């Protein structure tokens, strides 16, 4: 009798435990779903991209479409951005999202101006090599030219073929922060006929002194618009490097009316800082 009783008791315990695990899993799933803050007009492409000669990471691409994209004959300017995990969704962000979708949706309500935003996910531990055009003795990197060439030669043609875009440089921006700001600066100056607008937010010019030599050689573009943003609490040489870059560009002939540098009091190297400054960046570049 005791054996049967213990057997029944064991089976009952297992059943309860399995049910408990099932409930916990359901609750966990529900919580994860609630964390997602991506708007309905943001999609992740089914097609992923492995960038030849860069690394073996399969890069996902997020696309934000403006609220009036359904208008069948209308075409839109395109903003290319990096670190897509941090742009649209709190669930995938590293330390908070930029709320690019909410910001542009709200801006459309008041202005009726719409944009397409193409966000490329970073390669995780490969991020440094992807977003740095030159190597650093301590941190490595230096494959940024391959990444930018991918944007120009593969991703942009794909987007232009599959979406109603305005394809000219004057309608095309490249925007990023930190190392993403550095690679945006590099890509915009390297390909002024592709990217006519650059948003370099908290650009990591400290990563390599080649940043300044490169800018010196590529600052004679006449139509590119450039927005430099820095917070005075970002530390290191961030502020002084940005001021130095601004002065260098102007000395080398970059049009003063096309360049804006903003130093924000108490601004820190955070996603929330870039989120709060994103709309102003867009307003300057597309004015």
Buried (B, 14 or more C-beta within 10 A) or exposed (E): EEEEEEEEEEEEEEEEEEEEEEEEEEEEEEEEEEEEBBBEBBEBBEEEBEBEEBBEBEBBBBBBBBBEBEEEEEBBBBBBBBBBBBBBBEBBBEEBBBBBBBBBBEBBEEEEBBBBBBBBBBBEEBBBBBBBBBBBEEEEBBBBBBBBBBBBEEBBEBBBEEBBBBBEBEBBBBBBBBBBBBBBBBBBBBBBEBBBBBBBBBBBBBBBEBBBEBBEEBBBBEEBBBBBBBBEBBEEEBBEBBBBBBEBBBEEEBBEEBBBBBBBEEBEBBBEBBBBBBBBBBEBBBE
